[in-house]
Amino acid sequence: MAWFRNLRQLSPTTIPPPPKSTTPSFTFLLSHFSSQPISKVPPPGLSPTVPGQKPRVVVLGSGWGGCRLMKGLDTTVYDVVCVSPRNHMVFTPLLASTCVGTLEFRSVAEPIVRIQPAISREPGSYFFLANCTGIKPEEHSVQCETVTDGLNTSEPRRFKISYDKLIIALGSQPLTFGIHGVKEHAFFLREVSHAQEIRRKLLLNLMLSDVPGISVQEKRRLLHCVVVGGGPTGVEFSGELYDFIIKDVSQRYAHVKDCIQVTLIEANEILSSFDDRLQRYATNQLTKSGVQIVQGIVKDVKPQTIILKDGSEIPYGLLVWSTGVGPSPFVNSLEVPKSPGGRIGIDEWLRVPSAEDVFAIGDCSGFLESTGKQILPALAQVAERQGKYLATLLNKVGKEGGARAGSAKDLDLGAPFVYKHLGSMATIGRYKALVDLRQSKAAKGLSMAGFVSWFVWRSAYLTRVISWRNRLYVAVNWATTFIFGRDISRI
């Protein structure tokens, strides 16, 4: 029977043993992903570029400066690598509007891959959701650590990136002046996550204040919103909050509308960078709106009370802190020359003189005293202009053969960076805003206030939104809010 003989030939007893495998074992392969260091295995990361590869520009940060730089870089010359703890840019001038539902959160967030599409399509360009933990200028490399979120996430992974050009655009952090309790009990307004937290807290307090059994005193505390800092962010948030109270809260929370109060605390004068006439106009309009302006210095912050330097106490249900910005702990830890105020010292071409091929832009940097230039304010337009200038400079350097690490020493970089202030704008609610187009407070120029200024403010910011996609979002959100009011869902 032929079929039986064939079956015997396929039996396990006649099958020869397999040859000894020469491929790495599964255990060995897993060792490459182990968190324990292995002395013979080099640390993971991006190695230095070699001939045949495009030079690599590493950008630390995804703020105004870093994103404007990435948008303007010539990706036929450079590979772009961005390292940031967020994968989007925040359009900060409109962030206050998201807290009360005037705009949706996605309207003020622009994904990095839309700003620079090469990051998602070019083989040598990447975005890493990580923090920079160290810089080694002598090795032309940076050390990074991946971002973890929550308690049930894996341990952060550490890796190294070699660069040909490094741009530090790490921004800044809110100043607390060492006041006890600020970090624990106050909300900041610099990220989309901050705006989401403020909105949830505001709506929670509104709902809790309507529960039976709440005393009048506790109801007034829950509905007391305190803003510390009289700059543009604090004033704009106060104005947006007033509009929310008058147009939406008074209709949908009629039982508690008379208990709501907004207090703005400022040590000196609100909007100190604006024209004196505009300052008085803003003060009068906010006061008419029901915003109480208190001139004082915060001494201590407790869970439900603010204590001022004169000893007075102010109970609150929501506290928003907006008193200015300063260098982050990472910037403070860098061993580089610093400008007055602790920011990374730069020369006229935005270079860090003590580190070859390293540049710094935005809030984290400031001119060295040796340049004779004044420290620029921590404004979005400063960072954006620096990013645009540096992109042009790097494109020029790349086309002249200086893109590789250490190859631009003898190149002429051209004209140094010069900043010209384009003016300031701020909304104060009730379809009113301030527009100050002077170069400085002492200079002459156009300044106006009122409804026309509000229209100019909205038109200007609508055109400054990065993409047409987000411009459409913003325009639709404004129209929807005007017709149907703000959404009060606590999501």
Stockholm file with secondary structure:
# STOCKHOLM 1.0

chainA/1-491         MAWFRNLRQLSPTTIPPPPKSTTPSFTFLLSHFSSQPISKVPPPGLSPTVPGQKPRVVVLGSGWGGCRLMKGLDTTVYDVVCVSPRNHMVFTPLLASTCVGTLEFRSVAEPIVRIQPAISREPGSYFFLANCTGIKPEEHSVQCETVTDGLNTSEPRRFKISYDKLIIALGSQPLTFGIHGVKEHAFFLREVSHAQEIRRKLLLNLMLSDVPGISVQEKRRLLHCVVVGGGPTGVEFSGELYDFIIKDVSQRYAHVKDCIQVTLIEANEILSSFDDRLQRYATNQLTKSGVQIVQGIVKDVKPQTIILKDGSEIPYGLLVWSTGVGPSPFVNSLEVPKSPGGRIGIDEWLRVPSAEDVFAIGDCSGFLESTGKQILPALAQVAERQGKYLATLLNKVGKEGGARAGSAKDLDLGAPFVYKHLGSMATIGRYKALVDLRQSKAAKGLSMAGFVSWFVWRSAYLTRVISWRNRLYVAVNWATTFIFGRDISRI
#=GR chainA/1-491 SS CHHHHHHHHTSGGGSCCCCCCCSCCHHHHHHTTCSSCCTTSCCSEECCCCTTSCCEEEEECCSHHHHHHHHHSCTTTCEEEEEESSSEEECGGGHHHHHTTSSCGGGGEEEHHHHCTHHHHSTTCEEEEEEEEEEETTTTEEEEEECCCSSSSCCCCEEEEECSEEEECCCCEECCTTCTTHHHHCBCCSSHHHHHHHHHHHHHHHHHTTSTTCCHHHHHHHTEEEEECCSHHHHHHHHHHHHHIIIIIHHHCTTTGGGCEEEEEESSCTTTTSCHHHHHHHHHHHHHHTEEEEECCEEEECSSEEEETTSCEEECSEEEECSCEECCHHHHHSCSCBCTTSCEEECTTSBCTTSTTEEECGGGEEECGGGTCCCCCSCHHHHHHHHHHHHHHHHHHHHTTCCSTTCCTTCCCCSCCCCCCCCEEEEEETTEEEEECCSSTTSCCCEEEEHHHHHHHHHHHHHHSSSHHHHHHHHHHHHHHHHHCCCCCCC
#=GC SS_cons         CHHHHHHHHTSGGGSCCCCCCCSCCHHHHHHTTCSSCCTTSCCSEECCCCTTSCCEEEEECCSHHHHHHHHHSCTTTCEEEEEESSSEEECGGGHHHHHTTSSCGGGGEEEHHHHCTHHHHSTTCEEEEEEEEEEETTTTEEEEEECCCSSSSCCCCEEEEECSEEEECCCCEECCTTCTTHHHHCBCCSSHHHHHHHHHHHHHHHHHTTSTTCCHHHHHHHTEEEEECCSHHHHHHHHHHHHHIIIIIHHHCTTTGGGCEEEEEESSCTTTTSCHHHHHHHHHHHHHHTEEEEECCEEEECSSEEEETTSCEEECSEEEECSCEECCHHHHHSCSCBCTTSCEEECTTSBCTTSTTEEECGGGEEECGGGTCCCCCSCHHHHHHHHHHHHHHHHHHHHTTCCSTTCCTTCCCCSCCCCCCCCEEEEEETTEEEEECCSSTTSCCCEEEEHHHHHHHHHHHHHHSSSHHHHHHHHHHHHHHHHHCCCCCCC
//
